[in-house]
């Protein structure tokens, strides 16, 4: 099963299944001498872990990371860093009844067609549980980025949109929205869907501040292309846009172009419609992108599907699932952005030192 690694200089490989013994990652290319311990990983892992509120899955995982290689006396050695996170509360009993059934909206059918076998216990490798390893790797990447700050948040759930952007508010509500009023409406909406046995999708916005100009490699390793691949490799994501994104298709060039000028002998831009990236290379402005997140496919409403024997059946999914993935995917998106930025930053230093 190839395709478990990402990055050229700063490379991460994730491993493990939803109901296996552990999930984890191997990080190669991390510079030596960086102070690193398990506590550095726990803050972001705690933001991703299940059971945070009544609108997240009630699977009770502590997500305690263990660094088992690549760190000596509290500092990275330059050797591969291996991190494991034990699965302590996996309950496979709910999946026995549907082990021959392909769940609508999941990767069950496609995994079976590709490999001829699948781990039906929570989706195995295709489960969102795999993202815990990504978040651990992202926490290491953030240590390399230093002053570069990555902030993701829930911009929209269903048709409810945030109108304000108060970063201080993000971690003060269950949906991780920067608008308190919108957050309350989002919470109510998700709670209603949960009672109805249904789920909601949404949009996550991510802002990267203090990224230097010059990151990105033309032609195929553009910064926005690599961020797109990293973010779109998260199972629940369905679309991504930078800056004005799809709205740019409706604008004139005279409106969409970010005019440039000099102030205090520094290059400035009158706008940031490009989202901080031109020609695949960072401009030094904030890098801004938005990600569409699909509704959780595991719902308790009855749906039509098929079995491995190609028989049509009705199914509703039992077990513990998030009625909306948005709040817990926020740190995952931050992590994947950090991994890509660390990779490009190290490449830039190697080329231009």
N, C-alpha and C positions, 0 to 999 in steps of 0.2 A: 504493500500500500504506500506508494510514493506520495509526495505532496504534503508532508508534515512539517516542512521547514520553510522559513522565510528569512530574507536578508542576504547580503553579499559579504560584508565585513563583520557586522554585528548580526549573528545568525541565531535564531531560536528554532528549536524542534520541540513540539509537544507530544505527549504520549498518554495513554490511559483511556479508560472507558467510564461511562457514567456509573455503572454498578460493579466495576472492577475493584481491586484493592486500593489503587492509588491513581491520581492523575499527576502529571508533572511536566517539567521542561528541562531541556539542556540548552544552555546559552554558551555559544562559542564566539570569541572575538572581543570579549569584555576586557578593557585595559586593566593592567595590574595596579594595585595600590589604592583602589577605591574602598572606602570604609563601607562594609555591608554586613548586616545581620538579619535574622528573621523578623525583627521588629520593623525593619525598613520595608518589608513586604506586606506586613499585616494590615496597615492602614487601608490600602487599596483593596486587599482581599476582603476585609470586613465590609467594605462598601458593596462588594459583589455577592457576598455569601447569601445563601437562602435564609428564610425565616426572619427577615428584618421587620416586616409589618404584616398587616392582614391582607395586603394586596401583593404579597410575594408567596412563593411556594413555602409550605411549612416543613419541608425537609430540613432536618436539624443538623447542619454540618458546621463545625467550628472553623474549618478551613485553616488549620494551623500549618504553616509551611515549615519544611525541614530542608536546610541546605546541606547536602551530603558530599559535595565536592566543589573545588574551585575557590574556596575561601580558607585562609589560614590566619590565625590570630586577629580575626576581625577585618581582614582586608582581602580583596580579590587578588589571585595569584597570576592571572593571565591564562590559566588553564580553564577547560570547560566547567561551567557552573551547573550543577544538577540540583534541582529543587523538586521535592515530592510533597504532595498534599494527600493525606489518607482520606478515603471514603469511609466514614464511620456510621452513616445513617441511611444507607441504600436499602430500599425495600422493594424486592423484585416480585413480590406476591401479586401485585396489581396487574402485572404484565403477563402472567401465566394464561389468563383467559383470552388474551389477544395475540399470543405468540405466532399464530398462523395467519394473522390479519394485518394488512397494510393500513396504517393510520393515515387518514387524509391530511395533507399539508406537511407531512413528515418525510424524511429521507428513507423510510422503510423500503418502499418499492424500488427506488433507484439503487440503494445499496445491494439489495437482493439481486437485481438484474446485473449489476457490475461484478459482484463477487460470488454469487450463488449461495451465499450464507450471510446471515446478519445477526447481530446481538440485539435481541428484542427487548432486553432489560433497559428501558429508558432510552433506547436509541443507540446505546453503546458509544461509539466514537462520534456520532453525529449529534450527541446531546450537548446542550448548553453547558453541561458540567465541565466540558473540555476547556471552557474559557477561563476557569480558575487558573490554569497553567499560563495562559496568556497574560493575565493580570500580574502574576508573579514575575514574569519576564519583563513586563512593562515597568514594574517598580524598579528593577535593576537598570533598565534603560534610562529612567528618569534621573538616576544618580549621575549618569554621563552628561545629561542635558544641562544640568546646573541651573542657570538663570532662565532657560526656556520654560515657560509655564503653559501647561495644557489644561484647558477647562472645558468639559463637556456637560451638557444639561439637557433636560427634556424640554423641547421647544413646543411640542404639540402632542396631544393624545386624542385620538378620534378627530373631531372637528374643533376641539378646544385648544386655542393657541395662547401662548404667553405673549403679553403685550409689553412687559417690562423685563429688564435684564439686570437683576441684582444678584451678583455672584455670592453675596453673603447669605442669600436665602436658599441656595441650592440644597445644602445639606440639612435644612431646617424643616423639610417636609418629605413625605413618603415617596413622592413621585420625582424628586430631584428637579424641580422646576424653579427658575429664577424669578417667578412672578407669584407672590403668595395668593392673590385672588384666583388666578388661573389654576394654581395647584389644588386649591380646595375643590374647584369644579371638576378637575381631572380625577381627584380621589373619589368623589361621589359617583362619577361616571363609571370608573373601574369597579367600584364596589357593587353597583347595580348590575353590571355585566357578570360579575362573579356570582351573584345570587341567581342570575338567569342561566348559569352554566356556560357563559360565553366569554370572549376575550377581546382585547383592544390592541390596536397598533398605534404607531406615533412617529414623531420625527425628533431626532437628537441633533443638536447643533454643537459643534466643537470649535473653539477658538484657541489658536496657538500664538502666544505672545513672545516677543523677544527672539524669534528665530532670525539668524543673520541672513543677509542677502547672499545668494550664490549657492544655496543647497539645491541639488537636483542634477541629474545626468541626462542630457539629450542623447539619443532620441527615444529609446525604449524604456529608459529608467528615470523618466521625469518624476519629480517629487510628487505631483498630484496623481500620476499614474500608480506609483508605488503605494501611496496612502490609500488610493481607491482599491487596489488589490488587497491590501491588508485589512481594510474595513469590510470589504465585500466578502472576505473569507469567513467572517463571523456568520454563523448559521441563520440568524434571524433577519439579516439586512437584505434589502431588495433594491435600493437605489442610493446614489450619492451625487451631490452637486457642490461646486466650489463657487464662492462669491455669489453673483447674481444667478448662476446656474442656468436652469431652464428659462428663467425670466429674461435672460440675455437675448433669447431668440426673438423677443418682441421689441427690443430696443434698437435705436439707431446707433451707428458707430460713434457719432458725436456725443451721444449720451453714455454709452457703455465704456468708452475709453477712459482710463484713469489718467487725467492730465498731470504732468509733472512740473515742478518748479524748485527753485533753490531758496532755502531759508537758513540763515546762520551757517552758510557754507555746507549745508546738508541737503541731500535729495529728498524732496517731499512729494506726496501725491494728494490731489484734491479729493479723491474718492478711492474706494477699494472694491470696485465691482469685480475685479479679477480674483478676489479672495486671497491676495498675497502671493500669487504664483503667476509668472509670465513665461511662456516658452518652456514650462516644466521646471523652472528655477525660481526659488524664493526671492521676493523683492525686498524683504526686510520689514514689510508691513505685517499686520496680523494675518495669519493663515486661517481662513474661515471656511468650514464645510458643514453640510447637513446630510443626515443619513435617514432614509426611510426604514422603519422597523415594522415587520409584519405582525399581525395578531398571533398570539400563542396558538399553535395548531391543536394542542391537546385541550379539548373542551368537552363538557358533559352533555352537550346537545347531540341528539341522534343524527348520524350522518351515514350516507351510503358509501361503501367501499368494497374491496374484493379480498379474497383469501389467496394463499399461495397456489391453491388448486383452481384459481380463476372462477370462484363462485361469488356472486354478489351477496353481501350481508350488510346489516345495519349495525353500527357501533357507536357507543359513547365511551369516552375515555375516563377511567377512574384514576386515582392516584393523586399526587401532590404537584400542582403546576401553577406557574405565575399567570394570573389573568391578564397581565400586561408586562411585557419584558423590558419596557423602556427604563424604569428606575435602575435595574441591575445591569443593563447593558452599557450605561454611562461609563463606569470605570473600565469596561472592556474596550470601548472605543478609544478612550484616553490611552490605554495600554498599547493598542496597535499603532496609534499615531506616534507614541514615544519610541516604539521599536523601530519604526521607519526613520524617524528623525535621528535617532542614535546611529543608525546605519549610514545615513547620508552625511552626518556630521563627521564621523570617523573617516569616511571616504574622502571628504573634502580636506581634512587635515592631512591625510596621506598624500594627496595630489598637490596641495599648495603649501606645504610646510617649508 
